[in-house]
Amino acid sequence: MKRFENEVKTFKNGSTRDEAKMQATLRDLGLAGWEVVSVVPCDLGGRELMVFFKRELDEGAAPREDAA
């Protein structure tokens, strides 16, 4: 059976700098094997986004306590 580990990150949204930081983080996490599962706004204005990730574990590997 496949096993996954999960991670949740919160990003600010509203400026070009925030967008660039989010893109860089998403790129780095993707290269580390993380896949975006869902994106949810944290507030009604959409100024913060909560992003949920998953990554498949290797057979026999224990989940890591700290994500990428």
C-alpha positions in Angstrom: 0.0 0.0 0.0 1.3 3.5 -0.8 2.1 5.7 2.1 2.3 9.5 2.1 3.6 12.3 4.3 1.9 15.6 4.4 2.8 19.3 4.8 0.9 22.5 5.0 2.3 26.0 4.2 0.7 29.4 4.4 1.6 32.1 1.9 0.8 35.8 1.8 -0.8 36.9 -1.4 -1.2 40.4 -2.7 2.1 41.7 -3.9 4.6 40.8 -6.6 7.2 40.0 -3.9 4.7 37.6 -2.2 4.0 35.9 -5.5 7.7 35.5 -6.3 8.4 34.1 -2.9 5.5 31.6 -3.2 6.6 30.5 -6.7 10.2 29.9 -5.5 9.0 27.9 -2.5 6.6 25.8 -4.7 9.4 25.2 -7.1 11.7 24.0 -4.4 9.1 21.8 -2.8 8.2 20.3 -6.2 11.9 19.4 -6.8 11.9 17.7 -3.4 9.0 15.5 -4.4 6.1 17.4 -2.9 2.8 17.7 -4.8 0.2 20.3 -4.2 -3.1 18.7 -3.2 -5.2 21.8 -2.4 -5.1 25.5 -2.0 -7.5 27.3 0.3 -7.9 31.0 1.1 -7.3 31.7 4.8 -9.3 34.9 4.8 -12.2 36.4 2.8 -9.9 38.8 1.0 -7.7 36.0 -0.2 -4.6 37.7 1.2 -3.3 34.5 2.7 -3.4 31.1 1.1 -3.0 27.7 2.8 -1.4 25.1 0.5 -1.6 21.4 1.3 1.1 19.1 0.0 1.7 15.3 -0.1 4.8 13.2 -0.9 4.9 9.5 -1.4 7.2 7.7 1.1 9.7 5.1 -0.1 9.0 1.5 1.0 10.1 1.1 4.6 10.9 4.8 5.1 9.5 6.5 8.2 7.8 10.0 7.7 10.2 12.9 8.3 9.3 15.3 11.1 10.4 18.3 9.1 9.3 19.0 5.6 11.3 20.6 2.9 
